[in-house]
Amino acid sequence: MWINNLVVMADTLKHPEASHGNGESSSWLLHHIADSRTIDLEPFGHITLPQFPPIHIGGITIDLSITKHVFFMWLVSIILIVVLSLVARSYKKSVVPHGLANLVEVFVVFIRDEIILSVIGKEGLKYLHYFLTLFFFILLCNLFGLVPYGATATGNLAVTGGLAFLSFILIQLAGIKKHGLIGYYKGLVPHGVPAFVAPVMFVVEFLGLFAKAFALTIRLFANMTAGHIVILALIGLIFVFKSVFVAPISIAFAIFINLLEILVAFIQAYIFTMLTALFVGLSIHQH
Amino acid sequence: MLEVNPGVAIWTIITFLILVVVLKKVAWGPIIEALTRREENIRKALEDAQRAKEEAERLMEENKRNLARAEEEVQKIIRDGKETAERIRAEILERARKEADMMIERAKEEIERHREQAMLQLRAQVVDLAIQIASKLLGETLSEQRHKKLVERYLQEISSEKRA
């Protein structure tokens, strides 16, 4: 963890000089959080990721180039596939879990029993693999931000937006599958609402569907970004005061925030999964 | 920082969907199946234990019942035996007493008969003796026939006085 801080410092030292040595510039701070086309490996230089020419579809320019966050998403995916398939194989040898399988099992059982079964019910087990993947994917993406040279893919609005979009689709599909296309959207209006209020309620509830997905997007992004900004700001204090005596305090606080970030990584992965399950449950059990 | 790069969003969606499919195949399927199987095993083992316990309790209950029944039977046999013994004892006693009574009765009768016989003999002898004495005293005044009658009458009187 402190290595991470050192890397940030080394990088930080370099950047103010690049931006005409102005200590008040915050570009170095954003540089650590924002997506980029390179993977920085200071002080060993950097790797430039492959880029593709942007595609134009109906006035929208889509740049499918591989960025830092896309790279880390893939890294997370590969780690998940390798580790979890090893865990799955260990179950073939014996049903008694040991080592890593024990750790994975805790989360799997928790998500199945405490999230799916208690929030959605038995019908939710159909979507179990989606929620399990969601949880582990977000968790590992979150944790990668705390690893030296790592980047938090979930600290990118496009990534959290993409995940929330998938959750949004799942929520709609689950509702439509249960109540039928018309039945589901009719069911959005609560029972016992006077006829003249119903259209208003429908609009409100319909917008609410998007608001839920939007809230998911912003919550995960903001939580992941905020922690990093705090850490960077604490380390930045050393350069703002231009004094090495600030360093112990800054580093101590940065480490504390780093530990807090580990907690937040788990909590946010849980909350995203939990809320998606809650919304799926709401669309299945309409009142 | 707050701009949304649609390319990254598309990559996210593609990556995540592929990840869901791949993980379902290589990880979640087997893991969930193993978990379910284990839970099933544990549940079955618990149920078996419960059933065995109930069976044992049932057997114990039955044993207790059997024991109680056996005890009762033993008591009954003892009671019956006692009753029979009592009855037989009473019967034997009764018979013995009857026999004894009968014997006593017979003995009494015998004694009575002997006594009467003795009395008769005694009376005859007394009459004879009295006649002899009287005839000796009176000296041939009365015929033997009249004497006998006289003495007979006196004796009758005496015995009737005695009885009275």
Chai-1 contact restraints between the chains, C-beta under 6 A:
chainA,res_idxA,chainB,res_idxB,connection_type,confidence,min_distance_angstrom,max_distance_angstrom,comment,restraint_id
A,L30,B,M1,contact,1.0,0.0,6.0,A-B,restraint_1
A,A34,B,M1,contact,1.0,0.0,6.0,A-B,restraint_2
A,I62,B,P6,contact,1.0,0.0,6.0,A-B,restraint_3
A,I62,B,G7,contact,1.0,0.0,6.0,A-B,restraint_4
A,D63,B,G7,contact,1.0,0.0,6.0,A-B,restraint_5
A,L64,B,G7,contact,1.0,0.0,6.0,A-B,restraint_6
A,T67,B,V8,contact,1.0,0.0,6.0,A-B,restraint_7
A,H69,B,V8,contact,1.0,0.0,6.0,A-B,restraint_8
A,V70,B,V8,contact,1.0,0.0,6.0,A-B,restraint_9
A,V70,B,W11,contact,1.0,0.0,6.0,A-B,restraint_10
A,M73,B,T15,contact,1.0,0.0,6.0,A-B,restraint_11
A,S77,B,T15,contact,1.0,0.0,6.0,A-B,restraint_12
A,S77,B,L19,contact,1.0,0.0,6.0,A-B,restraint_13
A,I81,B,V22,contact,1.0,0.0,6.0,A-B,restraint_14
A,L84,B,A27,contact,1.0,0.0,6.0,A-B,restraint_15
A,S85,B,V26,contact,1.0,0.0,6.0,A-B,restraint_16
A,S85,B,A27,contact,1.0,0.0,6.0,A-B,restraint_17
A,A88,B,A27,contact,1.0,0.0,6.0,A-B,restraint_18
A,A88,B,P30,contact,1.0,0.0,6.0,A-B,restraint_19
A,A88,B,I31,contact,1.0,0.0,6.0,A-B,restraint_20
A,Y91,B,P30,contact,1.0,0.0,6.0,A-B,restraint_21
A,Y91,B,A34,contact,1.0,0.0,6.0,A-B,restraint_22
A,V95,B,A34,contact,1.0,0.0,6.0,A-B,restraint_23
A,V95,B,R38,contact,1.0,0.0,6.0,A-B,restraint_24
A,H129,B,K24,contact,1.0,0.0,6.0,A-B,restraint_25
A,H129,B,W28,contact,1.0,0.0,6.0,A-B,restraint_26
A,Y130,B,V20,contact,1.0,0.0,6.0,A-B,restraint_27
A,L132,B,W28,contact,1.0,0.0,6.0,A-B,restraint_28
A,T133,B,L19,contact,1.0,0.0,6.0,A-B,restraint_29
A,T133,B,V20,contact,1.0,0.0,6.0,A-B,restraint_30
A,T133,B,L23,contact,1.0,0.0,6.0,A-B,restraint_31
A,L157,B,V4,contact,1.0,0.0,6.0,A-B,restraint_32
A,A158,B,V4,contact,1.0,0.0,6.0,A-B,restraint_33
A,A158,B,N5,contact,1.0,0.0,6.0,A-B,restraint_34
A,A158,B,V8,contact,1.0,0.0,6.0,A-B,restraint_35
A,A158,B,A9,contact,1.0,0.0,6.0,A-B,restraint_36
A,V159,B,T12,contact,1.0,0.0,6.0,A-B,restraint_37
A,G161,B,V4,contact,1.0,0.0,6.0,A-B,restraint_38
A,G161,B,A9,contact,1.0,0.0,6.0,A-B,restraint_39
A,G162,B,A9,contact,1.0,0.0,6.0,A-B,restraint_40
A,G162,B,T12,contact,1.0,0.0,6.0,A-B,restraint_41
A,G162,B,I13,contact,1.0,0.0,6.0,A-B,restraint_42
